[in-house]
Amino acid sequence: MRGGIAILVALWLLAACETVEVGPGPAPRPSEAPEPPAEVLDPGDAPCETLSREACLHSVVCTLAAPAGRASSRYVCRPAAGNCEVGLRQLREDQDRCDARTGCSWRDASCYCACRGSGRTAVEDGPEAEPCDCDCAGGPPPGCTPRG
């Protein structure tokens, strides 16, 4: 009889256990799929003339410059020059680094619109630029500039 009780206890314990599966689980349904991580835009050391406006703003070797004179939708992505440009991106995240450099200060954008189609370099805006409308465009982008 003890053997019968032991078998009953073992069967009861086995019945109480959950099934464990090893290996990849089922694919999540589209509504449950996790958001893909945001792509970090890093143009590396790509030639400046091959970069879109957004890629140029993210570059540490290039600088996005506003057209000289009047506001225009055409910008120039040129090699970074001087203490206030080389090694800095034209992003708010680099403002403290800019302000810490001797003779440099951060300049906020002035009538600069990052929306797709509101400006361009030699390269058209890509999907990284948000589609939106701007009331003002054609001005200088943000960046680190010499004090003066």
Secondary structure, DSSP 8 states (H G I E B T S, - for coil): -HHHHHHHHHHHHHHHS-----S------GGG-----------TT--GGG--HHHHHT-SSEEEE--SSS--SB-EEEE--STTTTT--SSGGGHHHHHTSTTEEEE--SS---STTS-B-SS---TTS-----SS-SS---EEEE--
